Amino acid sequence: MKKLLLIYKFEWKSLIANRTMVLIFLLLVLSGLYSIYYGKAEIKKQANHIGYLKTQEKVRLDTILRRMKADTSFKVNKNAFQRAQNPAQLNRFVKAYAINPPSPMASLSLGQRDLQPYYVRLDATAFHKQMNTTEIKNPLKLFTGNFDLAFVFIYLFPLVIILLTYDIYSAEKEQGTLPLLASQPLKVSRVMWIKVSFRLLVILGLGLLLTFLGVLLNGISVTANLGKIIQWMGVISVYTLFWFAMMYGVIALRKSSAFNAIAGLGAYLMLTLVFPALLNIFINIQAPPPAKNEMTNMIRTRFANQWGNPKSWIFKDFYPKYPQYNDGDTLSFNKWFYAGYLLMDEEARKINQKFEQQLQKRKTLGKQWLWITPAVLAQEKLNQVAQTGQEAQQQYLQKAEAFHAKLRDFYYPRIFKDKKIKVQEISKIPRYESQKVKRN
């Protein structure tokens, strides 16, 4: 143990005496701090927008209540009162936001939150049409991606590990100190292992420090999210061990420093860039990505046919499928309008099922081969911990669709039975319930 601590002490002095390595560590820490700031700023921006959306939703409901309680002896108030009572118009005015709030650790690994919508404004009309008309993202921002803490761990840490380890053995040989080292009581291989383990502890300590700062600066409750934090550090530790093990294998070949550096950087490029790109090409060939233009074309065609044909064109298909809504009325604009949307959603659901099947096939294929891309695998695991991955997004969309069904069940019977909305029913309008975020 004394010899181990002695070597550790010597390695520490050598490390802090190396100005280049000190500068690299300083840049790595600054990169980590910036990534924490960046993730916090992105999530704060989303949280502020979510707060604004909830305020707008409340304003609309308050407006409806005010119109229903207004003095209808005035013509203006009477017209507003009648519109507020009309379920078809109320549905279009109020709407509701299906919101996917950020999880406590989302700022550490943004994942899909910059690609996929985190809120959707819904009414009782066609769900899939509304999901395919979300706001367009900035393509340049999508291309450059996010500089979050997960990015620092996955793409910058391996480079530092390569710099720390590539010349552990070769430097001794090239500087002529290897015979002196071999004359010591400890075997050379054991000394090399101790040197590698020291560097491993330094990197793990830095990872723990940055994670602690990320948790602290983002106001993440340690007690409420201790399991997630342990999982996060577990992923970082295993990923770090992988790179140290790989470099130890390179060092064990006992080649020159130049060879070790080239081998390490070559492995880095292959594992972080080349293999993921090849895997993506392979998956695209085996399971081509589903084309969303089929959904878009169907919606456009249905919409054109609905407005280009008499109302009976809709009702002849709608009433046999939904006899509970059949009152024989084929002239009502509102009934025709909402019936068309329900038929559109039926057809869209079939297309979406094919879409989901294709995605599932790609997902299954990706899981089979994800082990050859440790960087992508680690990113997936960190996204799972932060609840920002594809699975979390799919759960949100399923919950949003279930909420849309509640909206439809509330409005459609009232629209097709010509029932007016009463003031006491406003509180019964379905509201989307999102999971509460636990923070300090």
C-alpha positions as a Markdown table, in Angstrom:
| # | Residue | x | y | z |
|---|---|---|---|---|
| 1 | Met | 0.0 | 0.0 | 0.0 |
| 2 | Lys | 2.9 | 2.4 | 0.8 |
| 3 | Lys | 4.4 | 1.8 | -2.6 |
| 4 | Leu | 1.0 | 2.4 | -4.2 |
| 5 | Leu | 0.6 | 5.7 | -2.4 |
| 6 | Leu | 4.2 | 6.7 | -3.2 |
| 7 | Ile | 3.6 | 6.1 | -6.9 |
| 8 | Tyr | 0.3 | 8.0 | -6.7 |
| 9 | Lys | 2.1 | 10.9 | -5.0 |
| 10 | Phe | 4.8 | 11.0 | -7.7 |
| 11 | Glu | 2.2 | 10.8 | -10.5 |
| 12 | Trp | 0.3 | 13.7 | -9.0 |
| 13 | Lys | 3.3 | 15.9 | -8.8 |
| 14 | Ser | 4.3 | 15.0 | -12.4 |
| 15 | Leu | 0.7 | 15.8 | -13.5 |
| 16 | Ile | 0.5 | 19.2 | -11.9 |
| 17 | Ala | 4.0 | 20.0 | -13.1 |
| 18 | Asn | 3.0 | 19.4 | -16.7 |
| 19 | Arg | 1.6 | 22.7 | -17.8 |
| 20 | Thr | 0.1 | 21.3 | -21.0 |
| 21 | Met | -1.9 | 18.7 | -19.1 |
| 22 | Val | -3.0 | 21.3 | -16.5 |
| 23 | Leu | -4.2 | 23.6 | -19.3 |
| 24 | Ile | -6.1 | 20.6 | -20.9 |
| 25 | Phe | -7.8 | 19.8 | -17.5 |
| 26 | Leu | -8.6 | 23.5 | -17.1 |
| 27 | Leu | -10.2 | 23.6 | -20.5 |
| 28 | Leu | -12.1 | 20.4 | -19.8 |
| 29 | Val | -13.5 | 21.8 | -16.5 |
| 30 | Leu | -14.4 | 25.1 | -18.3 |
| 31 | Ser | -16.1 | 23.0 | -21.0 |
| 32 | Gly | -18.0 | 21.1 | -18.3 |
| 33 | Leu | -19.1 | 24.3 | -16.6 |
| 34 | Tyr | -20.3 | 25.8 | -19.9 |
| 35 | Ser | -22.2 | 22.6 | -20.8 |
| 36 | Ile | -23.9 | 22.8 | -17.4 |
| 37 | Tyr | -24.8 | 26.5 | -18.1 |
| 38 | Tyr | -26.0 | 25.6 | -21.6 |
| 39 | Gly | -28.2 | 22.8 | -20.4 |
| 40 | Lys | -29.7 | 24.9 | -17.6 |
| 41 | Ala | -30.4 | 27.8 | -20.0 |
| 42 | Glu | -32.1 | 25.5 | -22.5 |
| 43 | Ile | -34.3 | 23.8 | -19.9 |
| 44 | Lys | -35.1 | 27.2 | -18.3 |
| 45 | Lys | -36.2 | 28.5 | -21.7 |
| 46 | Gln | -38.5 | 25.5 | -22.1 |
| 47 | Ala | -39.8 | 25.9 | -18.5 |
| 48 | Asn | -40.5 | 29.6 | -19.1 |
| 49 | His | -42.4 | 28.8 | -22.3 |
| 50 | Ile | -44.4 | 26.1 | -20.5 |
| 51 | Gly | -45.3 | 28.6 | -17.8 |
| 52 | Tyr | -46.5 | 31.0 | -20.5 |
| 53 | Leu | -48.6 | 28.3 | -22.2 |
| 54 | Lys | -50.3 | 27.4 | -18.9 |
| 55 | Thr | -51.0 | 31.1 | -18.3 |
| 56 | Gln | -52.6 | 31.4 | -21.8 |
| 57 | Glu | -54.7 | 28.3 | -21.2 |
| 58 | Lys | -56.0 | 29.8 | -17.9 |
| 59 | Val | -56.7 | 33.1 | -19.6 |
| 60 | Arg | -58.9 | 31.4 | -22.2 |
| 61 | Leu | -60.8 | 29.5 | -19.6 |
| 62 | Asp | -61.3 | 32.7 | -17.5 |
| 63 | Thr | -62.5 | 34.5 | -20.6 |
| 64 | Ile | -65.1 | 31.8 | -21.2 |
| 65 | Leu | -66.3 | 32.0 | -17.6 |
| 66 | Arg | -66.5 | 35.7 | -17.8 |
| 67 | Arg | -68.6 | 35.6 | -21.0 |
| 68 | Met | -71.0 | 33.1 | -19.5 |
| 69 | Lys | -71.5 | 35.2 | -16.3 |
| 70 | Ala | -71.8 | 38.5 | -18.2 |
| 71 | Asp | -75.0 | 40.5 | -18.4 |
| 72 | Thr | -76.7 | 39.2 | -21.6 |
| 73 | Ser | -79.1 | 42.2 | -21.8 |
| 74 | Phe | -76.3 | 43.8 | -23.8 |
| 75 | Lys | -76.1 | 42.5 | -27.4 |
| 76 | Val | -72.3 | 42.2 | -27.3 |
| 77 | Asn | -72.4 | 40.1 | -24.2 |
| 78 | Lys | -75.2 | 38.0 | -25.5 |
| 79 | Asn | -73.3 | 37.1 | -28.7 |
| 80 | Ala | -70.2 | 36.2 | -26.6 |
| 81 | Phe | -72.4 | 34.2 | -24.3 |
| 82 | Gln | -73.9 | 32.2 | -27.2 |
| 83 | Arg | -70.4 | 31.5 | -28.6 |
| 84 | Ala | -69.2 | 30.3 | -25.2 |
| 85 | Gln | -72.2 | 27.9 | -25.0 |
| 86 | Asn | -71.5 | 26.4 | -28.4 |
| 87 | Pro | -69.3 | 23.3 | -27.9 |
| 88 | Ala | -67.9 | 23.4 | -31.4 |
| 89 | Gln | -66.7 | 27.0 | -31.0 |
| 90 | Leu | -65.7 | 26.4 | -27.4 |
| 91 | Asn | -63.4 | 23.6 | -28.4 |
| 92 | Arg | -61.7 | 25.7 | -31.1 |
| 93 | Phe | -61.2 | 28.7 | -28.7 |
| 94 | Val | -60.1 | 27.0 | -25.5 |
| 95 | Lys | -57.9 | 24.2 | -26.7 |
| 96 | Ala | -55.4 | 22.6 | -24.3 |
| 97 | Tyr | -51.7 | 22.1 | -24.1 |
| 98 | Ala | -50.4 | 18.5 | -23.7 |
| 99 | Ile | -47.0 | 19.4 | -22.1 |
| 100 | Asn | -44.0 | 17.2 | -21.6 |
| 101 | Pro | -42.2 | 19.0 | -18.7 |
| 102 | Pro | -38.4 | 18.5 | -18.4 |
| 103 | Ser | -37.3 | 15.8 | -15.9 |
| 104 | Pro | -35.1 | 17.0 | -13.0 |
| 105 | Met | -31.9 | 15.8 | -14.8 |
| 106 | Ala | -32.9 | 16.8 | -18.3 |
| 107 | Ser | -30.5 | 19.7 | -18.3 |
| 108 | Leu | -27.5 | 17.3 | -18.0 |
| 109 | Ser | -28.5 | 15.3 | -21.1 |
| 110 | Leu | -31.0 | 17.2 | -23.4 |
| 111 | Gly | -31.4 | 14.1 | -25.7 |
| 112 | Gln | -34.5 | 14.4 | -27.9 |
| 113 | Arg | -35.9 | 17.6 | -26.3 |
| 114 | Asp | -34.3 | 19.7 | -29.0 |
| 115 | Leu | -35.6 | 17.4 | -31.8 |
| 116 | Gln | -39.1 | 16.5 | -30.7 |
| 117 | Pro | -41.9 | 18.8 | -29.5 |
| 118 | Tyr | -42.3 | 19.1 | -25.7 |
| 119 | Tyr | -45.8 | 20.5 | -26.0 |
| 120 | Val | -48.7 | 20.3 | -28.4 |
| 121 | Arg | -51.8 | 22.4 | -28.5 |
| 122 | Leu | -54.8 | 20.1 | -28.9 |
| 123 | Asp | -58.5 | 20.3 | -29.4 |
| 124 | Ala | -61.0 | 17.5 | -30.2 |
| 125 | Thr | -60.4 | 17.5 | -33.9 |
| 126 | Ala | -58.0 | 15.0 | -35.7 |
| 127 | Phe | -55.1 | 14.2 | -33.4 |
| 128 | His | -52.6 | 13.1 | -36.0 |
| 129 | Lys | -53.3 | 16.3 | -38.1 |
| 130 | Gln | -52.4 | 18.4 | -35.1 |
| 131 | Met | -49.3 | 16.4 | -34.4 |
| 132 | Asn | -48.1 | 16.9 | -37.9 |
| 133 | Thr | -48.5 | 20.7 | -37.8 |
| 134 | Thr | -46.1 | 21.5 | -34.9 |
| 135 | Glu | -43.6 | 24.3 | -35.1 |
| 136 | Ile | -40.5 | 24.0 | -37.3 |
| 137 | Lys | -37.2 | 23.9 | -35.6 |
| 138 | Asn | -34.1 | 25.8 | -36.6 |
| 139 | Pro | -32.2 | 23.4 | -39.0 |
| 140 | Leu | -28.8 | 24.9 | -38.1 |
| 141 | Lys | -29.4 | 24.4 | -34.4 |
| 142 | Leu | -30.5 | 20.8 | -35.1 |
| 143 | Phe | -27.4 | 20.2 | -37.2 |
| 144 | Thr | -25.0 | 21.5 | -34.6 |
| 145 | Gly | -26.7 | 19.8 | -31.7 |
| 146 | Asn | -26.5 | 20.5 | -28.0 |
| 147 | Phe | -23.3 | 21.1 | -25.9 |
| 148 | Asp | -24.7 | 19.5 | -22.7 |
| 149 | Leu | -22.8 | 17.7 | -19.9 |
| 150 | Ala | -23.4 | 14.3 | -21.6 |
| 151 | Phe | -21.6 | 15.6 | -24.7 |
| 152 | Val | -18.5 | 16.5 | -22.5 |
| 153 | Phe | -18.5 | 13.0 | -20.9 |
| 154 | Ile | -19.0 | 11.1 | -24.1 |
| 155 | Tyr | -16.9 | 13.0 | -26.6 |
| 156 | Leu | -14.3 | 15.0 | -24.7 |
| 157 | Phe | -13.4 | 12.7 | -21.8 |
| 158 | Pro | -12.1 | 9.9 | -24.2 |
| 159 | Leu | -9.7 | 12.4 | -25.8 |
| 160 | Val | -8.3 | 13.4 | -22.5 |
| 161 | Ile | -8.0 | 9.7 | -21.5 |
| 162 | Ile | -5.9 | 9.1 | -24.7 |
| 163 | Leu | -3.7 | 12.0 | -23.9 |
| 164 | Leu | -3.1 | 10.8 | -20.3 |
| 165 | Thr | -2.3 | 7.2 | -21.1 |
| 166 | Tyr | -0.7 | 6.9 | -24.6 |
| 167 | Asp | 2.9 | 7.3 | -23.4 |
| 168 | Ile | 2.8 | 5.7 | -20.0 |
| 169 | Tyr | 5.2 | 2.9 | -21.0 |
| 170 | Ser | 6.7 | 4.3 | -24.2 |
| 171 | Ala | 7.9 | 7.5 | -22.5 |
| 172 | Glu | 9.9 | 5.5 | -20.1 |
| 173 | Lys | 11.5 | 3.5 | -22.9 |
| 174 | Glu | 12.1 | 6.6 | -25.1 |
| 175 | Gln | 13.7 | 8.6 | -22.2 |
| 176 | Gly | 16.0 | 5.7 | -21.2 |
| 177 | Thr | 14.5 | 5.3 | -17.8 |
| 178 | Leu | 13.0 | 1.9 | -18.4 |
| 179 | Pro | 16.0 | -0.1 | -17.2 |
| 180 | Leu | 16.0 | 1.9 | -14.0 |
| 181 | Leu | 12.3 | 1.2 | -13.5 |
| 182 | Ala | 12.9 | -2.5 | -14.2 |
| 183 | Ser | 15.4 | -2.7 | -11.4 |
| 184 | Gln | 12.9 | -1.7 | -8.8 |
| 185 | Pro | 11.1 | -4.4 | -6.6 |
| 186 | Leu | 7.8 | -3.9 | -8.4 |
| 187 | Lys | 7.3 | -5.4 | -11.9 |
| 188 | Val | 7.1 | -3.0 | -14.7 |
| 189 | Ser | 3.7 | -4.3 | -15.7 |
| 190 | Arg | 2.4 | -3.6 | -12.1 |
| 191 | Val | 3.9 | -0.1 | -12.2 |
| 192 | Met | 2.1 | 0.6 | -15.5 |
| 193 | Trp | -1.1 | -0.7 | -14.0 |
| 194 | Ile | -0.7 | 1.6 | -11.0 |
| 195 | Lys | -0.1 | 4.6 | -13.3 |
| 196 | Val | -3.2 | 3.8 | -15.3 |
| 197 | Ser | -5.3 | 3.3 | -12.2 |
| 198 | Phe | -4.1 | 6.7 | -10.9 |
| 199 | Arg | -5.3 | 8.4 | -14.1 |
| 200 | Leu | -8.5 | 6.5 | -13.9 |
| 201 | Leu | -9.2 | 7.8 | -10.5 |
| 202 | Val | -8.4 | 11.4 | -11.6 |
| 203 | Ile | -10.9 | 11.1 | -14.5 |
| 204 | Leu | -13.6 | 9.5 | -12.4 |
| 205 | Gly | -13.0 | 12.2 | -9.8 |
| 206 | Leu | -13.4 | 14.9 | -12.4 |
| 207 | Gly | -16.6 | 13.2 | -13.7 |
| 208 | Leu | -18.0 | 13.1 | -10.1 |
| 209 | Leu | -17.1 | 16.8 | -9.6 |
| 210 | Leu | -18.8 | 17.9 | -12.8 |
| 211 | Thr | -21.8 | 15.8 | -12.0 |
| 212 | Phe | -22.0 | 17.3 | -8.5 |
| 213 | Leu | -21.8 | 20.8 | -10.0 |
| 214 | Gly | -24.4 | 20.0 | -12.5 |
| 215 | Val | -26.8 | 18.7 | -9.8 |
| 216 | Leu | -26.0 | 21.7 | -7.6 |
| 217 | Leu | -26.2 | 24.4 | -10.2 |
| 218 | Asn | -29.4 | 23.0 | -11.7 |
| 219 | Gly | -31.2 | 22.8 | -8.3 |
| 220 | Ile | -31.7 | 19.0 | -8.6 |
| 221 | Ser | -32.9 | 17.5 | -5.3 |
| 222 | Val | -30.3 | 14.8 | -4.3 |
| 223 | Thr | -32.7 | 13.0 | -2.0 |
| 224 | Ala | -35.5 | 12.8 | -4.6 |
| 225 | Asn | -33.2 | 11.8 | -7.4 |
| 226 | Leu | -30.5 | 9.8 | -5.7 |
| 227 | Gly | -31.2 | 6.7 | -7.7 |
| 228 | Lys | -30.9 | 8.6 | -11.0 |
| 229 | Ile | -27.7 | 10.3 | -9.9 |
| 230 | Ile | -26.2 | 6.9 | -9.0 |
| 231 | Gln | -27.3 | 5.5 | -12.4 |
| 232 | Trp | -25.8 | 8.5 | -14.1 |
| 233 | Met | -22.4 | 8.0 | -12.4 |
| 234 | Gly | -22.6 | 4.3 | -13.1 |
| 235 | Val | -22.9 | 5.0 | -16.9 |
| 236 | Ile | -20.0 | 7.5 | -16.8 |
| 237 | Ser | -17.9 | 5.1 | -14.8 |
| 238 | Val | -18.4 | 2.1 | -17.1 |
| 239 | Tyr | -17.8 | 4.3 | -20.2 |
| 240 | Thr | -14.6 | 5.7 | -18.7 |
| 241 | Leu | -13.4 | 2.2 | -17.8 |
| 242 | Phe | -14.0 | 1.1 | -21.4 |
| 243 | Trp | -11.7 | 3.8 | -22.7 |
| 244 | Phe | -9.0 | 3.1 | -20.1 |
| 245 | Ala | -9.2 | -0.7 | -20.8 |
| 246 | Met | -8.8 | 0.0 | -24.6 |
| 247 | Met | -5.8 | 2.2 | -24.0 |
| 248 | Tyr | -4.3 | -0.3 | -21.6 |
| 249 | Gly | -4.5 | -2.8 | -24.4 |
| 250 | Val | -2.7 | -0.4 | -26.7 |
| 251 | Ile | 0.0 | 0.2 | -24.1 |
| 252 | Ala | 0.4 | -3.5 | -23.6 |
| 253 | Leu | 1.7 | -3.8 | -27.2 |
| 254 | Arg | 4.7 | -1.8 | -26.0 |
| 255 | Lys | 5.0 | 0.2 | -29.2 |
| 256 | Ser | 6.2 | 3.8 | -29.6 |
| 257 | Ser | 4.3 | 6.8 | -28.3 |
| 258 | Ala | 3.5 | 7.9 | -31.9 |
| 259 | Phe | 1.9 | 4.5 | -32.6 |
| 260 | Asn | -0.1 | 4.6 | -29.3 |
| 261 | Ala | -1.3 | 8.1 | -30.0 |
| 262 | Ile | -2.4 | 7.2 | -33.6 |
| 263 | Ala | -4.0 | 3.9 | -32.4 |
| 264 | Gly | -5.9 | 5.7 | -29.7 |
| 265 | Leu | -7.1 | 8.6 | -31.9 |
| 266 | Gly | -7.9 | 6.1 | -34.7 |
| 267 | Ala | -10.0 | 4.1 | -32.3 |
| 268 | Tyr | -11.7 | 7.2 | -31.1 |
| 269 | Leu | -12.7 | 8.3 | -34.6 |
| 270 | Met | -13.9 | 4.8 | -35.5 |
| 271 | Leu | -16.0 | 4.3 | -32.3 |
| 272 | Thr | -17.5 | 7.8 | -32.1 |
| 273 | Leu | -17.9 | 8.7 | -35.8 |
| 274 | Val | -17.3 | 6.0 | -38.3 |
| 275 | Phe | -19.1 | 3.0 | -36.7 |
| 276 | Pro | -22.2 | 5.1 | -35.7 |
| 277 | Ala | -22.4 | 6.4 | -39.3 |
| 278 | Leu | -22.0 | 2.8 | -40.8 |
| 279 | Leu | -24.6 | 1.5 | -38.3 |
| 280 | Asn | -27.0 | 4.2 | -39.4 |
| 281 | Ile | -26.5 | 3.3 | -43.1 |
| 282 | Phe | -26.9 | -0.4 | -42.3 |
| 283 | Ile | -30.2 | 0.3 | -40.4 |
| 284 | Asn | -31.5 | 2.5 | -43.2 |
| 285 | Ile | -30.9 | -0.3 | -45.7 |
| 286 | Gln | -32.4 | -3.0 | -43.6 |
| 287 | Ala | -35.3 | -0.9 | -42.2 |
| 288 | Pro | -35.7 | 2.3 | -44.2 |
| 289 | Pro | -37.0 | 5.2 | -42.1 |
| 290 | Pro | -40.8 | 5.8 | -42.5 |
| 291 | Ala | -41.8 | 8.6 | -44.8 |
| 292 | Lys | -44.1 | 11.1 | -43.1 |
| 293 | Asn | -45.2 | 12.5 | -46.5 |
| 294 | Glu | -47.7 | 9.7 | -46.7 |
| 295 | Met | -49.5 | 11.1 | -43.6 |
| 296 | Thr | -49.2 | 14.7 | -45.0 |
| 297 | Asn | -50.6 | 13.7 | -48.4 |
| 298 | Met | -53.5 | 11.8 | -46.9 |
| 299 | Ile | -54.4 | 14.8 | -44.7 |
| 300 | Arg | -54.2 | 17.2 | -47.6 |
| 301 | Thr | -56.3 | 14.9 | -49.9 |
| 302 | Arg | -59.0 | 14.3 | -47.2 |
| 303 | Phe | -59.2 | 18.0 | -46.5 |
| 304 | Ala | -59.5 | 18.8 | -50.2 |
| 305 | Asn | -62.2 | 16.1 | -50.7 |
| 306 | Gln | -64.2 | 17.2 | -47.7 |
| 307 | Trp | -64.4 | 20.8 | -48.8 |
| 308 | Gly | -64.8 | 19.9 | -52.5 |
| 309 | Asn | -67.8 | 17.6 | -52.1 |
| 310 | Pro | -71.3 | 18.0 | -50.6 |
| 311 | Lys | -71.8 | 17.3 | -46.9 |
| 312 | Ser | -73.4 | 14.0 | -47.7 |
| 313 | Trp | -70.0 | 12.7 | -48.9 |
| 314 | Ile | -68.9 | 12.8 | -45.2 |
| 315 | Phe | -72.1 | 11.7 | -43.5 |
| 316 | Lys | -72.6 | 8.6 | -45.7 |
| 317 | Asp | -69.4 | 7.1 | -44.2 |
| 318 | Phe | -69.7 | 8.7 | -40.7 |
| 319 | Tyr | -73.1 | 7.8 | -39.5 |
| 320 | Pro | -72.9 | 4.0 | -40.2 |
| 321 | Lys | -69.6 | 3.9 | -38.2 |
| 322 | Tyr | -70.8 | 6.1 | -35.4 |
| 323 | Pro | -74.6 | 5.4 | -35.0 |
| 324 | Gln | -74.6 | 7.0 | -31.5 |
| 325 | Tyr | -74.1 | 10.4 | -33.3 |
| 326 | Asn | -76.7 | 9.8 | -36.0 |
| 327 | Asp | -79.6 | 12.2 | -35.6 |
| 328 | Gly | -80.3 | 12.4 | -39.4 |
| 329 | Asp | -78.9 | 15.9 | -39.7 |
| 330 | Thr | -76.9 | 16.2 | -42.9 |
| 331 | Leu | -76.9 | 20.0 | -43.1 |
| 332 | Ser | -75.1 | 21.2 | -39.9 |
| 333 | Phe | -71.8 | 22.7 | -40.7 |
| 334 | Asn | -70.3 | 21.9 | -37.3 |
| 335 | Lys | -71.4 | 18.2 | -37.4 |
| 336 | Trp | -70.0 | 17.9 | -41.0 |
| 337 | Phe | -66.8 | 19.6 | -39.9 |
| 338 | Tyr | -66.1 | 17.4 | -36.9 |
| 339 | Ala | -67.3 | 14.2 | -38.6 |
| 340 | Gly | -64.7 | 14.8 | -41.3 |
| 341 | Tyr | -62.0 | 15.2 | -38.8 |
| 342 | Leu | -62.9 | 12.0 | -37.0 |
| 343 | Leu | -62.8 | 10.0 | -40.3 |
| 344 | Met | -59.5 | 11.6 | -41.1 |
| 345 | Asp | -58.1 | 10.5 | -37.8 |
| 346 | Glu | -59.2 | 6.9 | -38.4 |
| 347 | Glu | -57.3 | 6.8 | -41.7 |
| 348 | Ala | -54.3 | 8.6 | -40.1 |
| 349 | Arg | -54.2 | 6.0 | -37.3 |
| 350 | Lys | -53.7 | 3.2 | -39.8 |
| 351 | Ile | -50.8 | 5.1 | -41.4 |
| 352 | Asn | -49.4 | 5.8 | -38.0 |
| 353 | Gln | -49.5 | 2.2 | -37.0 |
| 354 | Lys | -47.3 | 1.3 | -40.1 |
| 355 | Phe | -45.1 | 4.2 | -39.1 |
| 356 | Glu | -44.7 | 2.8 | -35.5 |
| 357 | Gln | -44.0 | -0.7 | -36.8 |
| 358 | Gln | -41.2 | 0.6 | -39.0 |
| 359 | Leu | -39.8 | 2.6 | -36.1 |
| 360 | Gln | -40.0 | -0.5 | -33.9 |
| 361 | Lys | -38.1 | -2.5 | -36.5 |
| 362 | Arg | -35.4 | 0.1 | -36.6 |
| 363 | Lys | -35.2 | 0.2 | -32.8 |
| 364 | Thr | -34.9 | -3.6 | -32.5 |
| 365 | Leu | -32.2 | -3.6 | -35.2 |
| 366 | Gly | -30.4 | -0.8 | -33.5 |
| 367 | Lys | -30.4 | -2.6 | -30.1 |
| 368 | Gln | -28.8 | -5.7 | -31.7 |
| 369 | Trp | -25.8 | -3.7 | -33.0 |
| 370 | Leu | -25.6 | -0.8 | -30.5 |
| 371 | Trp | -22.7 | -2.6 | -28.7 |
| 372 | Ile | -20.3 | -1.7 | -31.5 |
| 373 | Thr | -20.8 | 2.0 | -30.9 |
| 374 | Pro | -20.0 | 2.6 | -27.2 |
| 375 | Ala | -20.5 | 6.4 | -27.6 |
| 376 | Val | -24.0 | 6.0 | -28.9 |
| 377 | Leu | -24.8 | 3.3 | -26.3 |
| 378 | Ala | -23.6 | 5.6 | -23.5 |
| 379 | Gln | -25.6 | 8.5 | -24.9 |
| 380 | Glu | -28.7 | 6.3 | -25.0 |
| 381 | Lys | -28.2 | 5.3 | -21.4 |
| 382 | Leu | -27.7 | 8.9 | -20.2 |
| 383 | Asn | -30.8 | 9.9 | -22.1 |
| 384 | Gln | -32.7 | 7.1 | -20.3 |
| 385 | Val | -31.5 | 8.4 | -16.9 |
| 386 | Ala | -32.4 | 12.0 | -17.8 |
| 387 | Gln | -35.7 | 10.8 | -19.4 |
| 388 | Thr | -35.0 | 12.7 | -22.6 |
| 389 | Gly | -34.6 | 9.7 | -24.9 |
| 390 | Gln | -36.9 | 8.2 | -27.6 |
| 391 | Glu | -38.7 | 6.0 | -25.1 |
| 392 | Ala | -39.7 | 9.0 | -22.9 |
| 393 | Gln | -40.9 | 10.8 | -26.0 |
| 394 | Gln | -43.0 | 7.9 | -27.1 |
| 395 | Gln | -44.6 | 7.7 | -23.6 |
| 396 | Tyr | -45.4 | 11.4 | -23.8 |
| 397 | Leu | -47.0 | 11.0 | -27.2 |
| 398 | Gln | -49.1 | 8.1 | -26.0 |
| 399 | Lys | -50.3 | 10.1 | -23.0 |
| 400 | Ala | -51.1 | 13.0 | -25.3 |
| 401 | Glu | -53.2 | 10.8 | -27.6 |
| 402 | Ala | -55.0 | 9.4 | -24.5 |
| 403 | Phe | -55.7 | 13.0 | -23.4 |
| 404 | His | -57.0 | 13.8 | -26.9 |
| 405 | Ala | -59.5 | 10.9 | -26.6 |
| 406 | Lys | -60.8 | 12.5 | -23.4 |
| 407 | Leu | -61.3 | 15.8 | -25.3 |
| 408 | Arg | -63.1 | 14.0 | -28.1 |
| 409 | Asp | -65.4 | 12.2 | -25.6 |
| 410 | Phe | -66.2 | 15.5 | -23.9 |
| 411 | Tyr | -67.0 | 17.6 | -27.0 |
| 412 | Tyr | -68.4 | 15.2 | -29.7 |
| 413 | Pro | -71.5 | 14.0 | -27.8 |
| 414 | Arg | -72.4 | 17.7 | -27.1 |
| 415 | Ile | -71.8 | 18.8 | -30.7 |
| 416 | Phe | -73.8 | 16.0 | -32.3 |
| 417 | Lys | -76.7 | 16.3 | -29.8 |
| 418 | Asp | -76.8 | 20.1 | -30.1 |
| 419 | Lys | -76.2 | 20.5 | -26.3 |
| 420 | Lys | -75.2 | 23.8 | -24.9 |
| 421 | Ile | -72.3 | 24.0 | -22.5 |
| 422 | Lys | -73.3 | 25.2 | -19.0 |
| 423 | Val | -71.1 | 27.3 | -16.8 |
| 424 | Gln | -70.7 | 24.4 | -14.3 |
| 425 | Glu | -69.4 | 22.2 | -17.1 |
| 426 | Ile | -66.4 | 24.4 | -17.8 |
| 427 | Ser | -64.6 | 22.8 | -14.8 |
| 428 | Lys | -65.2 | 19.4 | -16.4 |
| 429 | Ile | -63.3 | 20.2 | -19.6 |
| 430 | Pro | -60.4 | 17.7 | -19.6 |
| 431 | Arg | -57.0 | 19.2 | -18.6 |
| 432 | Tyr | -53.7 | 17.5 | -19.3 |
| 433 | Glu | -52.0 | 16.3 | -16.2 |
| 434 | Ser | -48.2 | 16.1 | -16.6 |
| 435 | Gln | -45.8 | 14.5 | -14.2 |
| 436 | Lys | -44.5 | 16.9 | -11.5 |
| 437 | Val | -40.8 | 17.7 | -11.5 |
| 438 | Lys | -39.1 | 17.2 | -8.2 |
| 439 | Arg | -36.5 | 19.9 | -7.5 |
| 440 | Asn | -35.2 | 21.6 | -4.4 |
